[in-house]
Amino acid sequence: MKNYLIILLSLIFIGCNNTEVSEQEFTPTFSLDYSQGCPSGGPVIGEDEVSFGAGRVRSAKGYKNISKISATVDISQMKNLNFVNAAFYMVKSQAQYCDSGNSGSPFCDEIDFIETNGNVATQSTIHLNDKQNYQWAFLNADTSCFTSTSGTGITDAGKIDPSSPFNIVTEFNDDYTNMTTTFIQGDNSVVVYDFQNGVAGEGSNLSSLDGLKEDMENGWKLVASLWQGFAPNPDNLYNYNDPNCKNWSDVCDGSWKISNVKVVAESEVEDVAVETSPAKFTLTVINKTDQDFRWEQSWGMTGPQKGVVNAGGTVKLSSNEVDSDRINLYINPPKSIAKPNPANGNFGMQYGWDGHIARVYCCNTCNKGYPTKDIHYPGTNWVYTTQWEKDPCVQTNTTNTVTITTQPFTTEK
């Protein structure tokens, strides 16, 4: 009898200490990260939805140990917009924006629930440990700019009509070894991403989700945007040779909506504080183009983190930062181009502190700034040029001046 009593007490003790982590459903609120300055305006944040002109919003808070994220998207106004991207994703929870793009923002892990090429093709991606696994889908839309709709890593999502809203549901299993994303519209549902069981697109190099659990402990912020610079091209099937398809559409013509965003997670998390350090750099930007353009700085300790440099104007950007600071310029095309392709350009510089001095970690060449004579895409009809006081790719040239100009360009030979 004594032995039975000991066993019973032991089971009670174990049960009392085997507590499960509770989950809650959160409704995120969003704040404006940037607006591209289109005549039609940028993102408009409502009570339970965001209506997008070109720009980006981020959730005010981060979320820890997420198990499910859901939202309703309406991309009906993205029809016939080649290489304009309506994106919904999440990144590391911290005060300044970061992503995996290496295009002017601090680098961090990123998970894309949906990125679009107009309203035709989608891509869902896990970016983890500087590797990625992506899977594509074609919706029930006009695919005439693609030579085929089947290939490695492509799911047929023809049950989903992009002229009407549909739901996106992303779920993680308990040990964070798998993630799935499903598009749902009425009685129709299509799994467009399954890390463990889906077929990854060519070029994917992420085979394990090691590190995702630790990322979940630190927390993620939700992001949504309308932008241009990347858009899904499933299995490289896009037909650039078609005259109706070769040019990028104007991102300012795009719009989409996201609403009813929900997050099931353990808790909310506050922004990760970033300490200052004695590292210093200064970049003076001279705008010798005929249009104003936007600039952003991820950790502008000595001034604002975003602004506009007028045509003919100059801005001096400098910072004390601890890990990584990026400067991004969104350069506008020359006014002489009636239908510019692309609608705007991207310039990026990354700086860092190596424990002793500030260094240039990745110059604009390394970041593949575009459009330039060296980095451009089919149909590009303008480029920007840079004139530097010092070689920008030398690590110790952390104080520098760059003059930006723009000019017409043709890819025809």
N, C-alpha and C positions, 0 to 999 in steps of 0.2 A: 504493500500500500504506500509505503514511504517513497519507493522508486517512482510509482505512478504520479504522486504528488509533485515530485521534483521535475518530472518531464512536463507536467501540466503547467507548472510555474514558469519553466523555461520557454515553453511555447508562447505563453502570455507575454513574457518579457521581450521575446524576439518580435512578436507582432506589434507591440507598442513602439518599438524602435524602427520598424520597417515602414517608415512613412513615405508616401508617394508625393512627388512634386505636383502641386495643383496647377492647372492651366486656366487662363482667363481669355475672354474675347475682347479685343480692343478695337476701337474705331479711331484710326490715326487722323490727326489734323496736319495740314500741310502749310508750308511757307514758301514764298517765291525765292528760288536760288538765282535765277537770272531770266531776263527777257531779251530776245535777240534784237528787238527794235523794229520789227516789221510794221508796215503801215496798218495792218489789221490788228496789231496789238499782240501781247504775250499771253501767258497763262492767266486765267481768271479763276480764283479759288472761291467756291461757293460753300454752302453748309455741308453738303455731302457729296460734292462732285468738283472736279476741276475740268474746265473747258480750255483746251489748248490752242493758242497761237504758238509760234516758235519760242521755246524757252524750257525751263526746268523747275520742278518743285521737289522739295524733300520733306519727309515727315518731321514734325517738331521734336519727336522723341524716338529713341531706338527701342528695340524689342529683343528680349533674351530668351533663348531656347524656344525658338519658333517651331510649331508643328504644322501650321496651316496658314496660308494667305489666300484671300479670294477678293475678287473685284469684278465689276461689270465694265466692259469697254464698248465704245461706239466709235468705229473707224469708218463709218459710212462716207465721211467727207474726205477720205484719203484716196478715193478712186482716181485713177489715171495720174498718180503722182509718183513718178519713177524716182527711186532712191531718196524718198522722204520717209523718215523713221518715227513711228509712234512707239515709244518704249516704256515699259513698266518693269522695274528691277529693284534690287536692294544692294546696299554697300555697307561697309564698316560704319558703326555708329561713332561719330566723332564730330567736333564742332565744324571743321572745314570739310567741304566736299572732296571725295576721292572716288576713284574708279579704277578699272583694270585697263583703261584704254591707252595709256602712255601718250596722251595727246594734250598735255598741258595741265592736268590735275594730279595731285598726289596719288601714288599707286596704292591700291588695296584690293582685296578679294571682292568679287562681284557675282551676283546671280541674276540672270535675266529671265524673267517669266515670259516676256514677249518683246520682240523687236520686229518691226514690219518693213517691208518694201512696198510702200503704198498700202493698198488693201489686199495685196495678192499673196505674198509669201511672208512667212514668219520664221523666227529663229528663237530658240530657248537655249540658254547656255549657263554652265557653271564654270566660273573663272576662279580657280583655287590654286594657291602655291605657284602662281605665274604659269599655270597650265590651264587648258580649257577642254571642255567636252560640249559640243553643240549638236543640236538636232533641228531639222527644218520641217516645215509643213506648207502645203499649198491650200488656200481657202477656195471657196466657190466663187471665183472672180475671173476677170479677163487675164489669161496667162499668155497672151499672144507675144509678149516680149521675152518669153522663155522658149527655148528650143524643145523642151520636154518638161514634164512634171514628175518624172520618176528618176530615181538615182539613189546612190548610197546616202543614208541618213535622212531620207525624205519620207514624211508621213502624208498620206492622202487625207486632208481635212475638208474634203468637198462637201461634207454634211453641214459645215458652218458657213452661213451666208453673211459676208461682211457688210452688206447693206443694212443689216439690223444688229442691234446690240447682242453681245454674248458674254458669258461669264468665263473667267479664268480662275482655276483652282490649282494651287501648288501645295503639295503635301510632302512632309519629311517623315521617314520612319523613326522609331524610338532611338536607335543608336546612330542616326545620321549617316547611314551607309547608302541611302538611296533617296532620290527626289523624283517626283512625278509632277507633270503639269498637264492639266486637262482643260480643253475648251468645251463649254456646255452651252447649248442653245435649244431651248424647249426640251424635247425628248431626245435630242441628238447630243452625243458626247464623243470626243475624240481625244485620246491620250497622245499628245504631241511631243512629250519628253518623258523618258524613263531611263534614268542613268544606268541601272543594272540590266534592264531587259531590252532597251531600245538600241538601235544601230546608230552610232555616232557618225557625223559627217567627216569626210576626208580632211585630214589635217588636225583632227582632235588628238590631243596627247595626254589627257587626264584619264587615268585608269582607276584611281582610288580617291575616295573622299576623305582621306586622312587629313586631319586639321579642321574639318568642318565643325566637329563637335566643340573644339576650342573656340572657333569663331562664334558659335552660337552662345557660348558663355559670355563673350564680350558684347554681343548685341549687334543688331543690324538696323539701318534706317531704310525706309522705303523711298523710292525715287520714281518719278514719271516725267517724261519729256517729249517734246516734238523737236527734232533736230535733223541735221544733215551732215554727213561725213562718213557714215557707214550705214549700210542697209543690207539685209540678207540677200545672198545670191546662191540659192541652193545648188550645191554640186557644180557651181560655175556654169549654170545653164542659161544665164542671161544673154540675150542676143544683141550685142552692141552693134552689130552690122546692120540692123534694121534702122532705117532713117527715123522711124517713129519712136524708137526706143533709146537711141544712143545718147541723148542729152538728159542730164539730170533735170528734174522739175524744180520749180522755185519753192523752197521750204515755206516761204511766206504765204503760199496758196493753200497750205495744209491746215487742217484742224481735226481734233478728235476729243473725246470725253472719257473720263474715268470716274466711276461712282461706286458707292456701296463698298468701299475698301474695308476689309476686316482682317485682323491678325489674331490668331490663337497662339498664345505664348505664355511663358512662365511669369514674366513681369516686364515692365518698362525699364529702360536704363537711361541715365543722364549722359550727356555728351562726355566723351573722353577729353580730359584736360590736356593741353599740349604746353609743355614748359618752354620757356625761352632759353636761348643760349647765346654766347657771344659771337656766333657766326654772323657775318654780314655780307650782303651782296647788293649791288646797285645796277639796274639796267635802265638806261635812258632811251626812250622810244621816240623817234621823230617821225611824224606822219606826213610824208610828202605825197600822199595820194590825193585824189579829189573828193574823197568821202570821209566822213567821220567813221571811226570804228571802235568797238568795245574792247576793253581789256579786263582781265580777272587775275587776281593774285591770291593763292590759296592761304597764305599766312602773312598778310601785310601788316605787320606789327606797327609800322611807323605811319600808317595812314589807312585810307579805305581799302577794301579788298576787291572792289570792282569800280569801273567808271568808263568814261568815253574820252578818247583823245580826238579833238577836232581836226579836220583837214588842215594841214599846215601847222598843227600844234605839236607840243612836246609834253611827255609825261615822264617823271622819274619814279621808278619803282624800286623799293629797297626793303629789306627785312632782316630781323633777327629771328632765326628759326632753329628748331632742335633736330628734326629728322629730315624733312623734305619740303621744299617750297617750289611751286610751279607758277610760271607766268604764262598766260594764254592770251593771244590777240586774235580777235575775230575780224579778219580783214575783208572789207567790202570791195566789190569789183569796180573797175573804172566806169564812170557814167556813160562813156561812149559805147558800152556794150548793151544793146537793147534787151537781149535775153541771155543774161550771164549764166554760165555753167562752169562750176557750181555757183550757188547763190551767194556763198561767202567762203572765205578761206580760214585756215587755222594755222597758227604759229605757236610753238611751245618751247619753253626752256625749263629745265629742272635743276635745282640747286640743292645742296645738302651740306651737312657738317660731319666731318670724318673723325671728330674727337679732338682735332687740333686746329684746322682751318676750314673755311668755307670752300666748296668746290662746285664746279659745273659738273653735274652727274650725267646730264643728257641734253645736248644742244638741239636746235631746231632740226638739223639734219638727222640726228639720231631719232627724234620724235616724228620724223616723216611729215613735217609741215607741208601743207598743200594749199592751193595749186602752185607749184613752181615749175621751172623748166625741167627739173629732175624728177619731181613727184607730181604726177597728174594722171587723170583718167580719160578714157575715150570720150570725146565730145567736149573736152575742156576748151574754153575760148578766151580765157584770160589767166594771167599768173601774177604773183607778186614777186618782187625782188628785194633783197636785203643787202645793205652796205654797212659793214661793221668797222668799228674803230680798231678792234683786236679780233683775232681768230676766236670765234665763240665756242669752238669745240675743245680748246685748251682748258684743262680743268681749273687752272689757277687764274684764268681771266674772268674773275667774278665781278669786276667793275668794267662796264662796257657800254657802248652806245651803238644803236642800230637805227638806220634810216630805211623806212619802208616805202616802196613805190609800187605801182601796178601798171600793167600794160596788156593790150590785146595779145592773143596767142592762138595758134592753130596747131592741131595734131595731124592735119593733112600733110602727106609727103608729096 
